């Protein structure tokens, strides 16, 4: 029976993706590159160098892994200095985490973001409710690879069948499914048709809770 919930951070716990996207677009413009913001939402979290370079090159950009690394560093700098103070959790995320904690679920945040970004944006009261936190710099391969979710499962001492993952983007959904977990996707940043690889797609944090509870009762 499922007993752990693993949350993506940006777009699930934090209402932050619009700021990350703005920082990405600004950083790319500084390198003479332009990309549609919808592409950034669609490929959120897919920041492994080979994956990202392929995505951008397939969509009209010219770059190599060294250039991507420089753009990523600049994106993180822009986000931290200009946008971070504006990031807030979704109001319903607090009650969702509190309810799950009260019901005895083990909880984790699993994000492709660097630990420094998490420390700057995730409020202490939410971070303190987590039994495990896995950031992109703690694993060999980030999403869409399963490594981040497998690392969280290992730290919690649970197997894939005991977990529900909450995601909002295809790369995270693929990572969750590759790790063997049941995945619930929330439409905070993308429409349902972009999230069709998830086991369930919901519109709100309240619906996330209902889907998680249903998974527990159904096993």
Order of alpha helices (4+ residues) and beta strands (2+ residues): beta-beta-alpha-alpha-alpha-alpha-beta-alpha-beta-alpha-alpha-beta-alpha-beta-alpha-beta-beta-alpha
